[in-house]
Amino acid sequence: MVKVTFITERGERVEAEAKPGARLLEVGQAAGMPLEGTCEGQMACSTCHVVVAPDWFAKLEAASDDEEDMLDLAAGVARTSRLSCQIVLSEALDGIEVRIPGESRDMQRR
């Protein structure tokens, strides 16, 4: 199992676990994080934007040009921002920490 820590906009730490190969988006949704993922991982939106802890950011595969374009549309983007639908968990990412931006809103959870 791969452990993930989500840090909410209030600074609360939410721990989750997933099998290697799972996408961070689905893990976050299962943990109750406000990651809408409107396009279901097709990189047609930025509603699954997260900010990866700097120590973990370098361990990720580089973002594609399409992902970079979608991040340009996201609110609260930081240097280590990524789309959670594009992060596939592996043993190398065991313990990864990501922050949910304060601007994140899941319209399905009104």
Residue, then its C-alpha position, 0 to 999 in steps of 0.5 A: m500500500v502507498k500512504v498519502t497525506f492530504i492537507t486541507e485548507r484548514g491545515e488538517r491532515v487526512e491520511a489515506e492508503a491506496k494500491p500502487g497504480a491508483r490515481l491520486l484523484e480517486v484516492g483523494q475523493a475516497a478520503g473526502m477531499p474536495l477534488e471534483g475531477t469534472c473531466e474524470g481524468q481527461m485533462a479537460c479541466s483543473t478541478c483536481h488541482v493539488v499542491v505537492a509538498p516540495d520534497w515530493f514534487a521532484k519524485l513525480e514524472a514531469a507534467s505534460d504540456d497539456e497538464e501545464d496548460m490546464l494548470d494555467l487555468a487553476a486557482g491558487v497555482a503554486r510552483t509545485s502544483r499538479l493535477s491529481c488525475q495525472i499522479v499515479l501512485s507507486e511505492a516510490l511515492d509512499g508517504i507523499e503529501v499534497r495540499i488542497p488549495g483554499e480555492s478548491r471547490d467541489m460543486q458536487r458537495r454543496 
